[in-house]
Amino acid sequence: MVSTSDSNHNLFYLITLWGFLNALIPLIINSIVSVFFNETQMETCLRRQMRDLKTELSDISMSDEFAKYAKIQRKLNKAKDQLKSESDAQTLYRIKARFILYGIFYITSALVTVWLMWNYRYEVLFRLPDNLFWPFGFILAFPTGVSGAIGITPWTIITTFVGRQLVKLVSL
């Protein structure tokens, strides 16, 4: 079953956009997690308290006022321990949220991709001269069967691959 149109520009743009969007899923998830799981007010307070205690420690001579220095050092250690336990809990929530979001996004992406490939499998996205990709033309035309055509399956793979490479290049 071959499409009657020589090419389908709207489908071409949709598949290209979809491939690049799939490549951006990790960035989207990281943005969502950073917005919803930013530093808590308690962590901010503990960091401020630690900074004040460190400043106070730097103003005190350890040899002249050892008892006061040791007391502040114990407060600083206690604040560090509290911050570490609070950060560990927050990190666990971030990991869980990231895992759930990855599952939701990738399952949705896979279902939409399979639906697009199934419903438009015989559509020609665009045509090129028959001998341009000579030994690989039949692979690029899959599953349309039209010589010189680019099918939805290879184009989805190509755009997703190029999108991931661009994301890697930009994030370096």
Secondary structure, DSSP 8 states (H G I E B T S, - for coil): ---SSS--HHHHHHHHHHHHHHHTHHHHHHHHHHHHT---HHHHHHHHHHHHHHHHHHHS-TTTSHHHHHHHHHHHHHHHHHHHHHHHHHHHHHHHHHHHHHHHHHHHHHHHHHHHHHHTTT---EE--TTTTGGGHHHHTTTT--TTEE-HHHHHHHHHHHHHHHHHHHH-
